[in-house]
Amino acid sequence: MDIEIKTFKELDTETLYDILQLRSSVFVVEQDCVYQDIDGKDKEALHVILKKQGKTVAYTRCFAPGVYYKEASIGRVVVIKQERKNNYGHQIMKISLQAILTNYNTQDIKLSAQKYLKEFYESHGFHKIGKGYLEDGIPHILMGNKIN
């Protein structure tokens, strides 16, 4: 397994293409959800990429405090379907939490989670904040890792 943590400017075109292809295959095709994945925020993100034999199998994008929330944030958490049984989701979350600490000097993080993944995020120290909501037609919940 190879781990890459890069700013947008550090991404080569092949890696960027792989990331966008992975996000589209899961969030648009697999989840049957038409939404604007390329939202202009990638340029502000720290991209965390997990590769297996040169192929992107898991990914997140992390943001400094103030970009999405007052706190730092993690989004676009995704694992290629064929590799989900290998716990790469947990690996990419651990790496992303450490990347936020290292790059933004904070452990105070919020994220918008698909509701069915609540227990997954709870296993990484997050808790539900407020009521659920629909985002692009999919039930979501706001989650944070600090008790406010």
N, C-alpha and C positions, 0 to 999 in steps of 0.2 A: 504494500500500500504506500502510495505517495501522498503527502499532504502539501497543498499549496495555499498560501495566504497572500493575496495580491490586491493592490488597488486597481481601479479600472484601467488606468494608464499602463499598468504592468501586465495586463492580460494580452496575450498574443491572440490573433484572430481565430486560430483553431480552437483554443481553449474557450474563448467567448462563444464561438459557434456551438461547441459541445454543451456549454451551460444553457444557452438559450434553447437548444434542441431538447435537453433534459427537462427544463421547466415547462416547455410547451407540451411535450409528450405526456407529462403527468398532470399539470394544472389545467390545460386546455382540453386535450384529447381524452385521457383516462377519466378525468373528473367531469367531462362533458360540460365545461364552463367557458363561455366566451367572455373574456375580460382582457384588459390592456396590461399584459405582462411587462412589456417594455415601457416603463412608466417614467423614465428620466432619472430615476433614483440610483441606477446602477453606477453612475459616474461618481456618486457620493459614498458608495459602499466599499467595505472591505470584503472581498470575495474569498470564501473558504471552500476549497475544492478537495475532494477525496478521490484519488484515481487508483484504479486497479489495472495493472498491465497497460498503462497509458490511456485508459478510458475513464471518463468522469462517471462515477457511480453515486456520489453524494455531494451535496452542495448546500451552502447557506450564504446569505449576505448579511453583514453586520453593519450597524450604523452608530456613529458617535451620538452622545447625548445631544438632544435638540433637533435632530433631523426628523424623526417621526414623533417621538415623545420627549418629555423632559429628560428621561432616562435613555441610556443606550438601548438598542433594539436589535433583534434577530428576525429575519424574515426569509421567505422563499426556501424553507427547509424542505429538502427533497432528496429522495433516494430512488434510483432506477428500480422499476418493479422487480426485475429478476434477482436483485441483490438484497431485498428487504429482509430476508430471513437471516442475513449475516450480521445484524446489529449495527450496520453502518450509520443508521439514524442516531443511535446513541453516541457513536464515535464522533460524528460530525458536530453534535451538540456540545460534547465535552471540549472539542477543539475550538469551537466558536466561543464558548464561555471564556476559555483561556485567552483567545485572541482579543476579546473585548477588554479583559483585564490588562493585557500587555499593551495594547495600542491606545486605549482610551482611559486607562487607570481607574476603572470603575467595575463594580460587580452589581450595580443597580440596573436591572434590565427589564424591559417590558416587551411583550410580543402579542400579536394577534394570532390565535391558534384556531385551527379547525376544531370544532367541538369534540369530534370523535377522538382527537388526539390528546385530550385533557390529561389522562393518566400518564401518557408518554412524557409530557412536559412536567407534570408533577414529580416524576422520577428524577428530574434534573433540578428540583428545588423551586419550581414555579407554583403559584396558586392563582385561582380564579379571582378576578376583580370585577365586581358588578354583574350586570345581567348579560345574557347572550345577545347576539345580534346577527343579522344577515349581512354578509359581504359577498357580493357577486353571486347571490342566490344560495350561498353555502353557509350553514350555521357556524358561527365563530364565537369565541370568548376572548376577552382581554385577560392576559396573565402577566404576573410580575413575580420576581424572585425575592422581593423585600416586602415585609409587612409595613404598610404605611399607617 
